[in-house]
Amino acid sequence: MNTTKIYSLQAVLAHIWQSVIRCRNLDHNEETTFEVPIDMRKRLNPPLPEGFFGNTIYPATITVKTGELLEQGGFEWAALQINEMIASHDHEKFKCICETWMKDPEVTKIGDLPSNYFMLHNSPRFNYNKYDFGWGKPIAQRGGISNMLEGKIDVSPGVEEGSMIFEICLSPNTIQALEEDKTLVGVE
């Protein structure tokens, strides 16, 4: 794929994305979208200091046909699409995005999201597992019911070094199909 920089999180997200789409048995001409929040702090020129108090997160998306996602070349292809989308966001692209938004501001409403929309919501940047606030060390982090929508994925560091915890909001039918999906369950 002409790159050695596919990160483990990108690979796991791509595998989950493909698995969910496969389990939904969609028409291969339908579109699916994956949104990844990109921290622009280090991508700006000059980069923002670590202590900058403000939001520099940009929700970048990739949209592909479901058939393309399932048939192109495995989860490696999907991971590469996520990787390239993230890599394409630099200072100039972010500046262009901001200028365009200032001319025509738009706020996306949850109800306006297309079907088969996946949204990475959390980031493993803050490792809450190492802090004890007097109740013992945490074992998990949960988003809560008021913060759920179909296709939302929260990722946080696991208790064991290098592990990840995924909280994914999906319909009961999709969850049942995923439990029976040998491709998803058989991966180690």
C-alpha positions in Angstrom: 0.0 0.0 0.0 3.1 2.2 -0.2 3.0 3.2 3.4 4.2 1.8 6.7 2.2 4.2 8.9 -1.1 2.5 9.4 -1.8 2.8 13.1 -3.3 0.0 15.1 -6.3 2.2 16.0 -6.9 2.9 12.3 -6.7 -0.8 11.5 -9.1 -1.8 14.2 -11.6 0.9 13.3 -11.4 -0.2 9.6 -12.1 -3.8 10.6 -15.1 -2.8 12.7 -16.4 -0.5 10.0 -16.3 -3.3 7.4 -17.7 -5.9 9.8 -20.8 -3.7 10.6 -21.4 -2.9 7.0 -21.1 -6.5 6.0 -23.5 -7.6 8.8 -26.1 -5.0 7.7 -26.4 -6.7 4.2 -26.7 -3.4 2.4 -26.9 -2.8 -1.3 -23.4 -2.3 -2.6 -24.3 1.1 -4.2 -25.3 2.6 -0.8 -22.8 5.0 0.8 -21.2 4.8 4.2 -19.3 7.5 6.0 -16.7 7.4 8.7 -15.9 10.5 10.7 -12.7 10.8 12.6 -11.9 13.8 14.9 -8.5 15.2 14.0 -6.5 17.2 16.6 -5.1 20.1 14.5 -2.8 21.5 17.3 0.4 20.0 15.8 -0.7 20.4 12.2 -1.0 24.2 12.3 1.9 26.4 11.3 3.1 27.4 13.8 1.8 24.5 16.0 -0.4 25.5 19.0 1.2 25.0 22.4 0.2 21.9 24.4 -1.6 24.2 27.0 -3.7 26.0 24.4 -7.2 26.3 25.8 -9.5 26.0 22.9 -11.0 23.6 20.4 -8.8 22.6 17.4 -10.6 19.4 16.6 -11.9 19.0 13.1 -14.4 16.2 12.3 -13.0 14.8 9.0 -15.0 12.3 7.0 -14.5 9.7 4.4 -17.4 8.5 2.3 -17.3 5.3 0.1 -19.8 2.9 -1.5 -20.4 -0.1 0.7 -19.4 -2.4 -2.1 -16.1 -0.6 -2.5 -15.5 -0.9 1.3 -16.2 -4.6 1.3 -14.6 -5.6 -2.0 -11.6 -3.3 -2.5 -8.9 -5.2 -0.5 -9.8 -6.1 3.0 -9.6 -4.0 6.1 -6.1 -2.9 4.9 -7.7 -0.8 2.2 -10.2 0.7 4.5 -7.5 1.5 7.1 -5.5 3.1 4.3 -8.5 5.3 3.3 -8.8 6.5 7.0 -5.0 7.0 7.2 -4.9 9.1 4.0 -7.9 11.2 5.0 -6.2 12.0 8.3 -2.8 12.7 6.7 -4.4 15.1 4.1 -5.4 17.5 6.9 -2.6 20.0 7.2 -2.4 23.8 8.0 -3.5 24.8 4.5 -6.5 22.5 4.3 -7.7 23.5 7.8 -7.3 27.2 6.8 -9.4 26.6 3.7 -12.0 24.8 5.7 -12.3 27.6 8.2 -12.5 30.3 5.5 -15.2 28.4 3.7 -17.2 27.9 6.9 -16.9 31.6 7.8 -18.5 32.5 4.4 -21.3 29.9 4.8 -21.6 28.7 8.4 -23.4 25.4 8.9 -23.9 23.3 12.0 -24.8 19.7 11.3 -27.7 18.3 13.3 -27.6 14.7 14.5 -30.9 14.1 12.6 -29.3 15.2 9.4 -26.6 12.6 9.4 -26.8 10.1 6.6 -27.6 6.4 7.3 -24.6 4.1 7.7 -22.7 7.0 9.4 -19.9 6.1 11.8 -18.4 8.6 14.2 -15.3 8.1 16.2 -16.1 10.1 19.3 -13.4 9.6 21.9 -9.7 9.5 21.8 -7.2 7.6 23.9 -5.2 10.8 24.5 -6.2 11.1 28.1 -5.4 7.9 30.0 -7.8 7.9 32.9 -6.7 4.5 34.0 -3.7 5.7 35.9 -5.6 8.1 38.2 -7.2 7.1 41.5 -9.7 9.7 42.9 -10.2 7.8 46.1 -12.5 5.1 44.8 -9.8 2.8 43.4 -8.4 2.7 39.9 -10.9 2.9 37.1 -11.7 -0.2 35.1 -13.8 1.3 32.3 -15.2 4.5 30.9 -18.8 4.7 29.6 -20.5 7.3 27.5 -24.0 7.1 29.0 -27.3 6.7 27.3 -27.9 10.4 26.6 -24.8 10.5 24.5 -25.6 7.6 22.2 -26.5 7.5 18.5 -26.4 4.7 15.9 -22.8 4.3 14.7 -21.1 6.2 17.5 -17.8 4.7 18.6 -16.0 5.6 21.8 -12.4 4.4 22.2 -10.4 4.6 25.4 -7.2 3.0 26.7 -7.7 -0.4 28.3 -6.5 -1.4 31.7 -3.7 -3.5 30.3 -0.8 -1.7 28.5 -1.6 -1.3 24.8 -5.2 -2.5 25.0 -8.2 -0.5 23.9 -11.9 -0.5 25.1 -14.5 0.1 22.4 -18.1 1.2 23.2 -20.2 1.1 20.0 -23.8 2.0 19.6 -25.6 -0.3 17.2 -29.1 -1.7 16.6 -29.9 -5.0 18.3 -30.1 -6.7 14.8 -26.6 -5.5 13.9 -25.2 -6.6 17.2 -26.7 -10.1 16.8 -25.3 -10.4 13.3 -21.8 -9.3 14.6 -21.9 -11.9 17.3 -22.4 -14.5 14.6 -19.8 -13.0 12.2 -16.9 -15.4 12.0 -14.7 -12.7 10.3 -15.0 -10.3 13.2 -14.9 -12.8 16.1 -12.1 -14.8 14.6 -9.6 -12.0 14.5 -6.7 -12.0 17.0 
